[in-house]
Amino acid sequence: ERRSMRQHMITDANIKKLSEISHYLFITGTGGLGKSMMMRHLMLNAIDNYNEFGFIPIFIPLKEFDETSCNLLSYVLQKIFDFKCDITQSVLEDALSAGRCLLLFDGLDEIALDSIDRFEQEINSFTDKYPLNQFVISSRPFQAFVSYQKFSILRILPFDTRQALQLIDNLDFCPDDPSIKEKFRKELSTKLYRSHRPFTENPLLLTIMLMTFEMYAEVPSQMHLFYREAFNV
């Protein structure tokens, strides 16, 4: 938690655990670690536990926010309309004023550089006006984090061996030939996790590695060969 420089690990992250840390959170990590998947997980978790937590989750992709966008309230409302949800601005404002919303702003790093300052001004005004809600912003590591003084930073960690194996177990991959996944899983548990760590620690790259194994029936130990095969996949 940034303000007091404390660090601790959160396992099995959910809305309850995150709200106990702060109502203003950054979720950050390098490409492929699962930031957007985490945001969707939090949205589903809030839906499943609405009776307990009372949060209305609103998922807001930020990649279309730019200098031509209206104020942040209008942008949020437009993203709600994109999901074919029939809601008026006054109803949304009432929910925000009552602190009933979980606002999941996904992809700060996808905003164009010339629009970042505008978003910073908008989010500061928005959180000042509706401080009772839960705010979560996802982004790749970003130099301007220091500008968001209210927000604590949570970093998504790379996979350990157990998590890498669990991802492979959970993937619905080649159901007609389960031996491919079984062979890959065995190699992952015995040698690949250590020998190809930059890939096996990353959910997206690990999935590409499994697809490479399916196509070539191996994962080359020479990294330049493996990179070529993974690029082809």
ABEGO torsion letter per residue (X at the ends): XAAAGBBBBBBGBBAAAAAAABABBBBBEBBGAGAAAAAAAAAAAAAAAAAAAGBBBBBBBAAABBAABBBAAAAAAAAAAAAGBBBBAAAAAAAAAAGABBBBBBGAAABBAAAAAAAAAAAAAAAAABAABBBBBBBBBBAAAAABAABBBBBBBBBBAAAAAAAAAABBBGAABAAAAAAAAAAAAAAAAAAAAAAAABAAAAAAAAAAAAAAGBBBABAAAAAAAAAAX
